[in-house]
Amino acid sequence: MQKLGYLPYAYSDFIFSTIAEEWGFLGVASVILLFGLIALIGYRIARHAPDLFGFLLAIGLTNLIALQALLHVAVNLALVPTTGVTLPFISYGRSSLLVCLAAVGILINIARQTGRRVE
């Protein structure tokens, strides 16, 4: 009911509240759990990076996704003012999706380089 008349941009800026309305606690818990899992895997990739540049790059890309998700959830819970930040991988936003997919691709490349040390 909220998404039909009250929430502005229910498909992008307030997608988390739409998920909460339609899926309830299980939907919210699964979204938060999945973003926590993405952050955990990203930090693990950073810890095992072959060099300092890979470490810093993996930390930065993981923070890009995790902090964007955290900020989106905080906006939807009315803890911070509305910022227009989309929820990574879920919201309707092509440029945000492109940046997040590129970040995950680079993280995967860093993880693949873990076994090979370049000297």
C-alpha positions in Angstrom: 0.0 0.0 0.0 2.8 2.4 0.8 4.5 2.1 -2.6 1.4 3.1 -4.5 0.9 6.5 -3.1 3.3 7.5 -0.3 6.8 6.6 -1.2 8.5 8.7 -3.9 10.7 6.6 -6.3 9.6 3.3 -4.7 11.5 1.4 -7.4 14.9 3.0 -6.8 15.4 5.2 -3.7 13.1 3.3 -1.5 13.3 -0.2 -2.8 14.3 -1.6 0.6 11.1 -0.4 2.1 9.2 -1.9 -0.8 11.0 -5.2 -0.2 10.1 -4.9 3.5 6.4 -4.3 2.7 6.1 -7.1 0.3 8.4 -9.8 1.7 8.4 -8.9 5.4 11.1 -9.8 7.9 12.4 -12.7 5.8 13.0 -10.4 2.8 14.7 -7.8 4.9 16.9 -10.3 6.7 17.9 -12.0 3.5 18.9 -8.7 1.8 20.9 -7.7 4.8 22.5 -11.1 5.1 23.5 -11.2 1.4 25.1 -7.7 1.6 26.9 -8.8 4.8 28.1 -11.9 2.9 29.3 -9.8 0.0 31.2 -7.5 2.4 32.7 -10.5 4.2 33.9 -12.1 1.0 35.3 -8.8 -0.3 37.3 -8.3 2.9 38.6 -11.9 2.7 39.7 -11.3 -0.8 41.5 -8.1 0.3 43.2 -10.0 3.1 44.6 -12.5 0.7 45.5 -10.0 -2.0 49.0 -10.6 -3.6 50.2 -7.0 -3.1 49.4 -3.7 -1.4 47.6 -2.2 -4.4 45.3 -5.3 -4.6 44.6 -5.0 -0.9 43.7 -1.4 -1.1 41.7 -1.8 -4.2 39.7 -4.7 -2.8 39.0 -2.8 0.4 37.9 0.2 -1.5 35.6 -1.7 -3.9 34.1 -3.7 -1.0 33.4 -0.5 0.9 31.9 1.0 -2.2 29.2 -1.7 -2.3 28.8 -2.2 1.5 28.6 1.5 2.5 26.2 2.2 -0.4 23.9 -0.6 0.8 24.2 0.6 4.4 23.4 4.2 3.5 20.4 3.0 1.5 19.1 1.0 4.4 19.7 3.9 6.8 17.7 6.3 4.5 14.8 3.8 4.4 14.8 3.5 8.1 14.7 7.3 8.4 18.1 7.4 10.3 19.6 9.8 7.8 18.1 12.3 5.3 17.1 11.1 1.8 20.2 11.0 -0.4 19.1 9.3 -3.6 21.6 6.4 -3.2 20.4 3.2 -4.8 20.6 -0.3 -3.3 23.4 -2.1 -5.2 22.2 -4.9 -7.6 18.5 -4.4 -6.7 17.4 -0.8 -7.4 16.4 0.5 -10.8 19.5 2.4 -11.8 21.6 1.5 -14.8 24.8 3.5 -13.9 24.8 2.2 -10.3 24.4 -1.4 -11.5 27.2 -1.0 -14.0 29.6 0.4 -11.4 28.7 -2.4 -8.9 29.1 -5.1 -11.5 32.5 -3.6 -12.5 33.5 -3.6 -8.9 32.6 -7.2 -8.4 34.5 -8.1 -11.6 37.6 -6.4 -10.3 37.2 -8.2 -7.0 37.0 -11.5 -8.8 40.1 -10.7 -10.7 42.0 -9.9 -7.5 40.8 -13.2 -6.0 42.1 -15.1 -9.0 45.5 -13.4 -8.7 45.9 -14.6 -5.1 47.6 -17.8 -6.0 50.0 -16.1 -8.4 52.6 -13.8 -6.9 54.3 -11.4 -9.4 57.8 -10.4 -8.4 
